[in-house]
Structure formats: C-alpha cells, structure tokens
C-alpha cells in the first residue's frame, strides 16, 4: 500500500485502533456488570461490517509504574499489587478494594495497567503526530481516584493519558465525558489544573452514582471555570440530550481552545442500560460522537483520543454504540443491518436475542414520564450553567491578559 492510501475498510493510517487481546482477557467477578469482553464483541462486529481492517490496528506500548505514580499514590499501587497476588490484607477495603463494585481478582494490577497502557499509547500516537485520532475501547476508567478504587475502576487510564499529553508534549487537553455516570475521578485529579478542562454530560448526581457532577463544581484556583458539568434529568431523551450538548460543549471547547480532545464516549446513556435512567437512542449517541469529531476538526486540527467507558447491556447496546463511535472517528459508514455472521458467532453467549439493525427505533419505545418537564428542566439548567461559566471565563480572560501585559512590561 502506498503512503497515505486508504485501506480497504475505509479507515486511514492516521486513525488507529489500539488493541491487544489481553485487554479483554480478565474478569472482575462472574456476575459483575462490567464485562471486558465488550471489546471483543465490538471488534468482531466492526470487522464483520468491514469498518475495521488490520491497517488501523496499533500495538499497546509499555507503561511504567513510575508513570502510574504520576496519578496514583505509591501506597495505593502497592496495595493493588498485593491484592492481585492474593494478599489483600486489612488495608484493602480502605483503598476501595474488595467491595462489590471493585472485587479483588487475580492479576488485577497487571490487567488494569495494560488497559492504562493502551490509553496512554493512544494519546502518544496522537500527541506525537503519528496519528490524528486514536481509539482504545477498553479504556475509560474514569472513577478511579488518586488512592482509591471506585465504580469498577482501579487505575485511571484517562488521567494517565492526559498527564502524558500535558507533561511530555505540553498540550492543553479538553476531557469530554458523555458517560451516563459523572467522571469524578478525572475531574478531581485535574480540578485545579489550568491545562485541563473537564466537561461532562451525565445523569444528575441527585439520582445516580457517584453523586457528583453538579453545576456548582466549576474548578478551583488556576482551574476555576475549567470543570464544566451538565447534569441531566432521568428519562432525558434524544432531543434534550443533543440540545444540552450543543448548548454547553461547543462553547466550552471554544472558550478553552484545547490542543487535544480526550473523549470518554460511554454507552450507558442508552435507554436499555440497566444501571442508569436516561432514554437516549443509538442514533443520538452516534450523532454526539460525530459532533465531537467535527469539533476536533475545528479546534484541534482533528486531534482526538476516544475510549469506550461504561455500558452494561454488553451484547445488544455496547457493540453497536462503540461501532458508531469508531465509524465517527474513522470516517467510515456502517451498514444498516447487523451482519448475520456476527449474530451467529455470539448468539450462544447472550441471554437475549441479538439486534438485527445497527441503530434502534425510539419511535417504537413507550413514552417516557414527564417528557416536557424533563426537557424544560435540562434547558434551564444548561442556560444557568452557561451564564455562570461565561462570567468566570470573562474574568479568566481578563486575568490572562493582565498576566501577559505584566510579562511584557517586566519589573517596574
């Protein structure tokens, strides 16, 4: 293949799919809702549709524990390693390990470190200029804290990727989280950081784990105005979801002017997800992913890294949602129908019939309660949020101009 030529599946060498079989080869617990095999379900669906070919694949590079310690406390890393060897000890629970959400499992440290390495590899590909966009569907562990596991997340791959972009490449990073659960770990890790903006559209923390992501969480000190939270009411549907997105996300990105966007796409805002309460369709999810790509083209020269994130309807919803994500990032078109070869391959693993079409038909769904009230509430929250943020951004702009002026004048 000549340099710059498009591979047969339609994706280009500048868009990479970071992958290794080990990323799906672990299990938190037999009945745990977090299923790493979602990666293989999606990858095989993409290959069956012809949307993903071998030229798009990229290897997972190494990630040292020294770099891991740039985000996580050494004492916490040591506790995870001991628990992974079967020596959890009394301290494990204090670190969030051994709970129902975060059970201890064999080789936990190695498995999650590999996921983190994949996201850092995706960031490195884009930050270094080796690729314009990159995807790690296994990533998106946005709840992990500095010294505590939380919400199915042991290490925070997203924060590690952002740290690589900021520290090694000097980039300003906008982190956009469309997962139904607020990305609290990423937000708190960068809450006072001037080089990182965190933006989240999520179900309101009044109703859903982790109970954060309120509009008044706007950042602290040098990071004031750089935490942007749009909490959505339960039963939010497509039109209101996309309206909130358009009210908040483009303006926030324009105000920050990032060099790179890191997207936690999520698949759990969907109506059929069992762990949340939004009523968004695959079509609207795909539209939001495409819009992020458009914004990256307008603001970052196309530089975008995406991870899969949440999604707990693993056989029906997640593979199609993440296929739409890849299609948006790679600029390829998916067929209308799910290939029969894929349905046959996975039919025996799913307790429910597998879907026949790549998107669903929300017109066939029962009407949601309080439709007009939900939409009106979301619209009002978005308007108030932006009014507050615009004031902060104006103040930040004035402060920045004053700082630049002082630098030019020198000492008096």
Buried (B, 14 or more C-beta within 10 A) or exposed (E): EEEEEBBEBBBBBBBBBBBBEBBBBBBBEEEBBBBBBBBBBBBBBBBBBBBBBEBBBBEBEEBEEEBBEEBBBEEBBBBBBBBBEEEBEEBBEEBBBBEEBBBBBEBBBEBBBBBBBBBBBBBBBBBEEEBBBBBBBBBBBBBBBEBBBBBBBBBBBBBBBBBBBBEBBEBBBBBBBBBBBBBBBBBBBBBBBBBBBBBBBBBBBEEBBBEBBBBEBBBEEBBBBBBBBBBBBBBBBBEBBBBBBEBBBBBBBEBBEBBBBBBBBBBBBBBBBEBBBBBBBBBBBBBBBBBBBEBBBEBBEBBBBBBBBBBBBBBBBBBBBBBBBBBBBBBBEBEEEBBEEBBEBBEEEBEEEBBEEBBBEBEEEEEBEEBEEBBEBBBEBBEEBBEEBEEBBEEBEEEEEEEEEEEEEEEE
